[in-house]
Amino acid sequence: MDKLRAMALFVATAEKGSFSAAGRLYGLSPASVSRHVNELESSLGIALVHRSTRALTLTESGLSFLHDARDILARVKAAETALTDRNEAPRGLLRVHSRTMFGVSVLAPLHPALSRAYPDLVVDLHLSEKPVRLREEGFDLDFRIAPPAEHGLVRRRLFLSRRLLVAAPEYLVARPPIVAPRDLLSHACLTYWINHERVCWRFRDGSQEEEIGIPSAFSSNNGLVLLTMALAGQGIALLDDYTVAEHLKDGALVQILPQLRVTNTTFEEGIFVTYSETPFMPTKLRCYIDFVVSHWGQPLTRHEQVDDRY
């Protein structure tokens, strides 16, 4: 007996309500479908179906087995699809959501190379600071700076990241030197607007931590705006390392207090990729994530790149 085929015929019978309807679906006679279901019942040692001349209903065991049979058949189909996908190049539409600055600084610059590598893959990239609900909003994956709390999602930390204090060299000319965190109080600080509470930056030197209320010379809820202001010599900004890496490299910005860790939230920052949990990851999703990991290591702290699976 082909047990998988018998299970498929049992599921079709339960969903269609008769052996004849299931038979039409599979091109079999009602008697042939009934025989397959009988053989399945015999192999399991339980009755799955109540048969009568008027109606066909499931037994209590049949109702329970129906759920398991559907799950088994779905997993088999997913495995077959995954096996086929592994031998094919990624194709189709991939809807990606990301925090704005990671999308602007990392994902968008990588896209031309990605497009050359996978010409049949179409990426729809959305950027915002708000959390998204993957299934409800139709996204395949989301790049976040914190792990998700939702059930049924896979979270994978791709990279560790740090926040750095930066300013344009011309801003620092003829201004008081900055050798300790409190020296920032006499400087123009460009701050990220989170809410109406005062802005605090936290500093860590080994095991010692210090928190300082920072006066804002300019504030915005968009990191790209703060980067633009810092590059224009308007003050000191606290930005993610991947956001300022190229500007530090070409000298457009310099790092301030490099001996200290600094943050406006927590010191355990990172980039998490989040996607729906399925038995097998679709090829287009796997290839996109692998491409980002392989083509973008941490420009500043590459040795800290990680690949944690939760």
N, C-alpha and C positions, 0 to 999 in steps of 0.2 A: 504493500500500500504506500502510495505517495502521501505522507502525512500532511505536508504543507498544502498540497492541492486539496486534500480532504478538508483541512481547516478553512481554506479559502471558500470552498463550496458551502461549508457550514455557516460561515459569516454571511455569505450572500443569501443563503436560505433565511437566516434570522432577519436580515435587513429587508429582504424583498417579501417575506411572509409566506413563501411556498417553494416547493421543489421545482415546480414548473418555471417560476419566474427566475430562480437561480440558474436553471438549465438554459433558459434563453440567453442569459448573460454570458454563459460559457460555451454555448453551442452544444449542450448535452440534453439527453432526454430526462424527464423527471425521474424515471426509474434509475438511471445512471447516477444522478445526484443523490437520490435516496440511498443507493448502495454505498457510495463513498461515505456518507454520514454514518450509516450503520457500521461500517468498518472502523471509522474513527471512534464511535461509541464503544465498540468491542475492544479496541486497543487501550482505551482509557478505563474501561470497566465501569462506566457510568452512562446513564441515559441523559442525552442532551436535549431531546425534542419529544414533546407530547404529540402523537399523531392521532388524527381523527378524520372522519370524512368531511367534517365541516370546517375545521381550522387547524392550523399548525402553530403551536406555542412552545416556548422554551421551558425546560424544567428549571428549578432553582440552580442546579449545578450548571445547566446550559447557560443561564444568564451570567453566572460567574465566569465560566470559561470563555464566553463571547468577548469579554473585556481583554482577557489575556491573549486570546487568539488574534484580536485586532492589533494588539501591541507587538506580538511576535511577527506578524505579517508586515507591519510597518517597518520594523527593524530590519527584516530581511530585504525589503525593497530599498531602504536607505543604504544598506551595505552594498547592494548591487549598484546603486547609483554612485556611491563613493568610489567603488572600484573602477567604474567607467570614467568618472571625473578625473581620477589620478592619471589617466593616460591622455587627457585632453587639456588643452590650454584654457585658462579661465576666459569666460565670455559672459556677456549680458550686463545688466545694470547692477551696480553695487552702491547702495545709499549709505554714506558715511557722515557721522556727526562728530564734531570736535570742538574743544575749547578754542576760542578765537586765535589766541597767540600761537598755540601749537599748530593749528591749521595753517596760519599765515607763514610761520617761521620754518615749519618742517614739511607738512604734507603738500602744500601747494608747490614749493620748489622741487619736490621729488616727482611731481606728476609727469613732466615731459619724459623722464627716463622710464617711468612706469608705463606710459602710453606706448613707448617704443618697444618695450619688452612684451607687453600684452595688448596688442592693437585691437582685440575684440572685446576688451573690458572697458565698460563705460562707467566712470565714477561720478556720482552726484554728491558733492561735498558741501555740507551745511555747517556754518560756524555760528556759535552763540555761547553765552555764558550760562544759560539755563540748562538744568538737567533734562534729558529727554527720556521718554518711555519707548524703548526700542520697538516692541511689537505694535503698540497702539499707534505710533507715529510712522511706522514703516521703515525704520532704519535697520541696516544689517549689522552695523557696529558703531561704537561710540568711543572716542578717546577722551578720558577724564583724568583729573589730577587726584582723584580719590576713588577707592574701590566702591562698587555699587552695593546697595543694601537689599535690592530686590531679589526675590526668589526666582529660580529658573534661568539665571544668567551666569555665564562664565566670566570670570575676571582674570586678567593676566597682566601682571606688571611688566612692562617692556623696559622701562628705564627709570633710574633714580634721577632726580633733578635737584638743583639748588637755586635759591634766589640770591642775586648779587646786587650790591649797591654800585651804581655806575653814574658817570657824568662825562660830558664832553670836556676835553682838555682846556678849551678856551674858557669854560665856566670857572675852572679852578684857578685860573691866572689871577693874581692880585687879591685872592680871597684867603681867609684864615685857613691854616693847615688843618687837616682832619686826622688826628692820631688816636682818638677814642670816640666811642659812640656819642657822648654828650657834646662833642664838638659840632655835631649835626644841627644842634639847636640854633646856631648862628648862621645857618645856610638855608637856601631856598630848596625845599624838599617837594618833590612831585609825588603825590600819594594816590594810591588806589582807593576809590570810594566804594565801601561795602555797605555802610549804613550811616546813620547820623551820629554814631558814637565817635569819640576821638580816635585818631589814628595812633596805633602803637606798633613800634618795631621791636622785635626781640633779638637779642644778640647772645651768642654762645661762644665761650672761649674755654675749650676743654669741658670741664664739669661745671663751670660757672656760667650763669645766665643773668642777663640784665634786660629789663623792659623799659622803653623810653617812649613817652608821649611825644609825637612828632607834629610840629606846626606845619600846616600845608600852605605852600606858596601857590600851588595849583593842584587840583584834584580831578580825577576822571574815573569812570567805571570801565574804561577800555585800555588795555595794555598797549595797544598800538598808538594810541594818543600819547600816553606817557613816554613811549619810546621816541616818538617824533619830537616831543618837547625836550627830552634829554639831548637828542642829537642836535637840536637847535641851540644848545647851551643855556637852557632856561633853568637848570637846577639838577638835583640828584634824584634818581629814580631807583626803585627796588623792583627788579624784573627777573624773570626766569633765565637760567643760563642759556637755554636753547634760543631764547629771544635775542640775546645780545652777543652771541658767540662770534658772528661774523664781524660785528662792529668793534668788538674788542680786538679781533685779529687784525683789522685794517687800521686801528688806531683812532677811529671816530669816537670811541668811548674808552674810558679807563675805569678799572675797578677800584673802589674805595674800601678801605679796611679789609683787604683780602685775607688777613689772618683770622678773621672772625666768620662764623656762620651767622646768617641773619635771615629773618622771615617776618611776615606780618600775620602768619597763621601758625603752621607747625613746621618742624624741621624734617618731618618724614614725608617729604613731597616725592611724587613720582608720576609717571604717565602710565595709566591703566587702559588697556583696551578691553571693551566689554561687548559681548555678543550673546545671542540666545543659545541656550544649551540644547544641543541636538545629538543624536547618536554618532553622527559623522559630520565633520565640518565641511561645508561646501568649498569646492576648489577655488572659486573666486575670492572667498573670504580668507582662506589659508594663504593664497599667493599674495594677496594685498598686505596682510600682516607681516609675512616673511620678508616681503620687499622692503617695507619700512624698517624692519629690524636690521636687515643686512646692508642697507644703503645709508642708514643714518645711525651711527654710533654717537655717544655723547661727544660733542666737539670739545668740551672742556674737561670732562671727567669720564673718558671712554672706559676706563677700568671699572667704573661703577655700573656699567650696563648689566642688567639682570634679565632673567626670563623665568619669573615665578608663575607657577600655575596653582590655582586655588580650587 
